[in-house]
């Protein structure tokens, strides 16, 4: 699985600017290529373990946290709306 929009500079993940980072990153994740990858990750997560790797030292403010939350939201949406893509 290729990295999903990896490489955000540490200054962009500054806890003081976390909400702004999350909003921008979620916008990036709406791109068609990212969406396809996220859908694949959500399918994999539904049947097994998905490991998200990150290089940031901050365990609460990093790209993987946003990806995890996005994947979990997608899984809940699928569970509430079976048959939707």
N, C-alpha and C positions, 0 to 999 in steps of 0.2 A: 504494500500500500504506500503510495507516495506521500510525502509530507503535505499537510493541508495548510497552505498559506503560512508556512513557518517563517521565522526570521523577524518577528517584530522586535525592534530595539527595546532594551530594558527601560529607557526613559518613557516609552509609550505605555508601559505597564505600571507606572508609578501609582501606588495605592491612592494618592491624592487625586489622581485623574482616572481612577478605575472605571467609573461609570461611562466616561467619555470613550475610553478604550473599548469597553464591551460593546457600546453602540456602534463604533466604527468597525470592529471586528465582525459583529453580526451582519453588518451591511456587506462586508466582503464575502461572508459565508452564503449570501443569497445569490452569488454569481452561479451560472449554470454548472460549471465544472465542479465548484465546491459543493453545490447541492447534490450532485450525483455521488460524490465521495461521501458526503454526510449520510445519504440514504443507504449506501452500502454499509457504512459503519453502524448505523442504527439496526439494520438487518442482522449484522454479525453480533451486535450486543444483545439482541433479542434471544439469541440461541447460544451464546457463550461469552467469554471474557474478551474485552477489547482493552488493550493497554495503550494509553496515551503518554507519550514521552515528551518531556519539556526540559529546557536547559536553565530556566529561571531559578534563582535561589528561593524566591518567594513562593511558597506552596499555595497561597490563597489568591494571588494575583498573577496569573499567567494564562497563556493561550489555551492550555489543556483544560483549565477550569471552564472557560467559555465553551469549548468543544463538548466537554462532558455535559454541561447544562443543556446545550443545544440538542445533543443526542438523546438525553433523557426526555426533553420536551417533545421531541419527535416520536419517541416510543409511546409516551402517554397519549399523544394525539392519535397515533395509529390504533392504540387500544380502545380509545373512545369512539373512533370512526373506522371500524374495520372496512376493508375494501378501498380505502382511499390511498393514493400513492404517496 
